[in-house]
Amino acid sequence: MKKSARENEMSVEKQTTQQIEVSRLSKFVNDIGIYGIVLLFIVLGVVLETTGVIKGFMSIRNMMNIIDAVAILGIAAVGLSFVPYSGSFNDMSIPTTMALTGIVAIQMLKYGFVVSLISALVVGIIIGSINGLTVGKLGVNPVIWTLAINYVTMGVIRLVWVNKQIYPDMMGASEQSIRLFDDIFRYRVFGVVGLPVVVLIVMVIIAQLVLSKTVFGFQIKFTGSSKLTAKLSGINVNKIVVIAFILSSLAATISGLMITSLGRVGAWYNGSGYDFKAMTAVVIGGTSLAGGRGSVIGVLGGAIVMGVMSNIMTLLGIGTFSQDMISGAIFILVVGINAKTLRNLGRDYA
């Protein structure tokens, strides 16, 4: 009996080890899959330019444009990924968070660059806190609530600023403050790498470490997998949800500041469409809307796919509305493929 029990124990340990190895392999395949799609789009762009269908895809300027666009979208997507990861589906208030924080930053620029940035970040934290507290404590549907906040925020923008565009030089800001604000998007580290790219890389590294190596990462994954089980385990689920929405809003604020810096204008339309773009990047990057599953590396890949795809369609002369339609179709296709792949890996809950 002792020998049989020992053999059974060894068998269980072997199976557990094999399951861990398969899990790691599956995760690797799932993460690397999105970069395979990235490669396919790049090859498509090269082929289209080689055959004369489009021009300038491989030019240095165009590559820099893609990288800058990916950086802004990627920052918003990385922050947003914490929301579905926590089991809260989506944050639909991203567009107006980006617009409002950018406007506030320009409005406060006359008090100095630092005050301008802090003011924008505080507004972002307030919006994220309102979303998190309402969704976490009251149990309101996150999609409906954040969509409502999106419309309320848009109403505030149009009421207070009466649909006017505001510019840094209109606010009585000093030349130094205006120059520093311009550099939010235009500054090149070592004269080569844009500041948005550096910020994105730092955010990806930190977010990946937080999700994989910290207690908070374990708690948010547990919360996303099952809020009830997380509560019974002693996890403060409401706190986790609030933090997830704050991180999403802070990331949207950073992206909003960069877009505002790029256009040198604060306006209600800054950030328009980023709710769909960011969520598409998150989902096609492998993050499950069911919660508790995904990776920041995958989200980065999703942002790159969106950036390269949009660039190719622009070079083809495809209009904005048609691009949205094509993006939606690709979104459905990729989500379907990812879901099937995950189920084949034994993760039929994804």
Backbone hydrogen bonds, N-H to C=O, Kabsch-Sander energy under -0.5 kcal/mol:
donor,donor_aa,acceptor,acceptor_aa,energy
5,A,1,M,-2.7
6,R,2,K,-2.3
7,E,3,K,-2.3
8,N,4,S,-2.4
9,E,5,A,-2.3
10,M,6,R,-2.4
11,S,7,E,-2.3
12,V,8,N,-2.4
13,E,9,E,-2.3
14,K,10,M,-2.3
15,Q,11,S,-2.4
16,T,12,V,-2.5
17,T,13,E,-2.4
18,Q,14,K,-2.4
19,Q,15,Q,-2.5
20,I,16,T,-2.3
21,E,17,T,-2.3
22,V,18,Q,-2.7
23,S,19,Q,-2.6
24,R,20,I,-2.5
25,L,21,E,-2.5
26,S,22,V,-3.0
27,K,23,S,-2.4
28,F,24,R,-2.3
29,V,25,L,-2.7
30,N,26,S,-2.6
31,D,27,K,-2.7
32,I,28,F,-2.8
33,G,29,V,-1.4
34,I,30,N,-0.7
34,I,31,D,-0.7
35,Y,31,D,-0.6
36,G,32,I,-1.2
37,I,33,G,-1.4
38,V,34,I,-1.8
39,L,35,Y,-2.1
40,L,36,G,-2.0
41,F,37,I,-2.2
42,I,38,V,-2.2
43,V,39,L,-2.6
44,L,40,L,-2.3
45,G,41,F,-2.3
46,V,42,I,-2.4
47,V,43,V,-2.7
48,L,44,L,-2.5
49,E,45,G,-2.0
50,T,46,V,-2.7
51,T,47,V,-2.1
52,G,49,E,-1.2
53,V,48,L,-2.1
54,I,48,L,-1.3
59,S,56,G,-1.0
63,M,59,S,-2.4
64,M,60,I,-2.3
65,N,61,R,-2.1
66,I,62,N,-2.4
67,I,63,M,-2.4
68,D,64,M,-2.6
69,A,65,N,-2.3
70,V,66,I,-2.8
71,A,67,I,-2.2
72,I,68,D,-1.9
73,L,69,A,-2.2
74,G,70,V,-3.4
75,I,71,A,-2.3
76,A,72,I,-1.5
77,A,73,L,-2.6
78,V,74,G,-2.9
79,G,75,I,-1.8
80,L,76,A,-2.3
81,S,77,A,-2.1
82,F,79,G,-1.2
83,V,80,L,-2.0
85,Y,81,S,-1.7
86,S,82,F,-1.3
86,S,83,V,-0.6
87,G,84,P,-1.5
88,S,83,V,-2.3
90,N,88,S,-2.0
92,M,90,N,-0.6
94,I,91,D,-0.8
97,T,93,S,-1.9
98,M,94,I,-2.5
99,A,95,P,-2.0
100,L,96,T,-3.0
101,T,97,T,-2.2
102,G,98,M,-1.5
103,I,99,A,-2.2
104,V,100,L,-2.9
105,A,101,T,-2.1
106,I,102,G,-1.9
107,Q,103,I,-2.7
108,M,104,V,-2.2
109,L,106,I,-1.1
111,Y,108,M,-1.8
112,G,109,L,-1.8
116,S,112,G,-2.0
117,L,113,F,-2.2
118,I,114,V,-2.6
119,S,115,V,-2.5
120,A,116,S,-1.9
121,L,117,L,-2.4
122,V,118,I,-2.5
123,V,119,S,-2.0
124,G,120,A,-2.2
125,I,121,L,-2.4
126,I,122,V,-2.3
127,I,123,V,-2.3
128,G,124,G,-2.4
129,S,125,I,-2.6
130,I,126,I,-2.4
131,N,127,I,-2.3
132,G,128,G,-2.8
133,L,129,S,-2.9
134,T,130,I,-2.1
135,V,131,N,-2.6
136,G,132,G,-3.1
137,K,133,L,-2.2
138,L,133,L,-0.8
138,L,134,T,-1.0
139,G,135,V,-0.7
140,V,134,T,-1.2
145,W,141,N,-2.6
146,T,142,P,-2.3
147,L,143,V,-1.8
148,A,144,I,-2.0
149,I,145,W,-2.5
150,N,146,T,-1.9
151,Y,147,L,-1.8
152,V,148,A,-2.6
153,T,149,I,-3.0
154,M,150,N,-2.0
155,G,151,Y,-2.2
156,V,152,V,-2.2
157,I,153,T,-2.4
158,R,154,M,-2.4
159,L,155,G,-2.2
160,V,156,V,-2.8
161,W,157,I,-2.3
162,V,158,R,-0.6
164,K,161,W,-2.6
166,I,266,G,-2.2
170,M,167,Y,-1.8
171,M,167,Y,-0.6
171,M,168,P,-1.1
173,A,168,P,-0.9
178,I,174,S,-2.3
179,R,175,E,-2.5
180,L,176,Q,-2.5
181,F,177,S,-2.3
182,D,178,I,-2.3
183,D,179,R,-1.7
184,I,180,L,-0.5
184,I,181,F,-1.2
185,F,182,D,-1.0
186,R,182,D,-1.8
187,Y,183,D,-2.0
189,V,187,Y,-0.6
189,V,193,V,-3.6
191,G,188,R,-1.9
192,V,189,V,-1.8
193,V,189,V,-1.7
195,L,187,Y,-2.4
197,V,194,G,-0.5
198,V,194,G,-1.8
199,V,195,L,-2.7
200,L,196,P,-2.3
201,I,197,V,-2.6
202,V,198,V,-2.5
203,M,199,V,-2.6
204,V,200,L,-2.7
205,I,201,I,-2.3
206,I,202,V,-2.6
207,A,203,M,-3.0
208,Q,204,V,-2.4
209,L,205,I,-2.2
210,V,206,I,-2.7
211,L,207,A,-2.4
212,S,208,Q,-1.9
213,K,209,L,-2.6
214,T,210,V,-1.1
217,G,210,V,-0.7
218,F,214,T,-1.7
219,Q,215,V,-2.7
220,I,216,F,-2.9
221,K,217,G,-1.7
222,F,218,F,-2.4
223,T,219,Q,-2.6
224,G,220,I,-2.3
225,S,221,K,-1.9
226,S,222,F,-2.2
230,A,226,S,-2.4
231,K,227,K,-2.5
232,L,228,L,-2.4
233,S,229,T,-1.3
234,G,231,K,-1.8
235,I,230,A,-2.4
237,V,235,I,-1.6
240,I,236,N,-1.8
241,V,237,V,-2.4
242,V,238,N,-2.3
243,I,239,K,-2.4
244,A,240,I,-2.2
245,F,241,V,-2.1
246,I,242,V,-2.3
247,L,243,I,-2.6
248,S,244,A,-1.8
249,S,245,F,-2.4
250,L,246,I,-2.7
251,A,247,L,-2.2
252,A,248,S,-2.1
253,T,249,S,-2.3
254,I,250,L,-2.2
255,S,251,A,-2.4
256,G,252,A,-2.6
257,L,253,T,-2.5
258,M,254,I,-1.8
259,I,255,S,-2.4
260,T,256,G,-2.5
261,S,257,L,-2.3
262,L,258,M,-2.4
263,G,259,I,-2.3
264,R,260,T,-1.2
265,V,260,T,-1.2
266,G,166,I,-3.0
267,A,265,V,-0.6
270,N,267,A,-1.3
272,S,269,Y,-2.2
274,Y,271,G,-2.1
277,K,273,G,-2.2
278,A,274,Y,-2.2
279,M,275,D,-1.6
280,T,276,F,-2.5
281,A,277,K,-2.2
282,V,278,A,-2.2
283,V,279,M,-2.9
284,I,280,T,-2.8
285,G,281,A,-0.8
286,G,283,V,-1.9
287,T,282,V,-1.9
288,S,293,R,-2.2
291,G,288,S,-1.4
292,G,85,Y,-2.0
299,V,295,S,-1.6
300,L,296,V,-2.4
301,G,297,I,-1.8
302,G,298,G,-2.2
303,A,299,V,-2.2
304,I,300,L,-2.0
305,V,301,G,-2.3
306,M,302,G,-2.2
307,G,303,A,-2.3
308,V,304,I,-2.8
309,M,305,V,-2.6
310,S,306,M,-2.2
311,N,307,G,-1.9
312,I,308,V,-2.3
313,M,309,M,-2.2
314,T,310,S,-2.1
315,L,311,N,-2.3
316,L,312,I,-1.6
317,G,314,T,-1.4
318,I,313,M,-2.6
323,Q,319,G,-2.3
324,D,320,T,-2.3
325,M,321,F,-1.9
326,I,322,S,-2.5
327,S,323,Q,-2.9
328,G,324,D,-2.3
329,A,325,M,-2.0
330,I,326,I,-2.6
331,F,327,S,-2.5
332,I,328,G,-2.2
333,L,329,A,-2.3
334,V,330,I,-3.1
335,V,331,F,-2.4
336,G,332,I,-2.1
337,I,333,L,-2.4
338,N,334,V,-3.0
339,A,335,V,-2.5
340,K,336,G,-2.2
341,T,337,I,-2.6
342,L,338,N,-2.7
343,R,339,A,-2.1
344,N,340,K,-2.2
345,L,341,T,-1.2
346,G,343,R,-1.8
347,R,342,L,-2.9
348,D,346,G,-0.6
350,A,347,R,-1.6
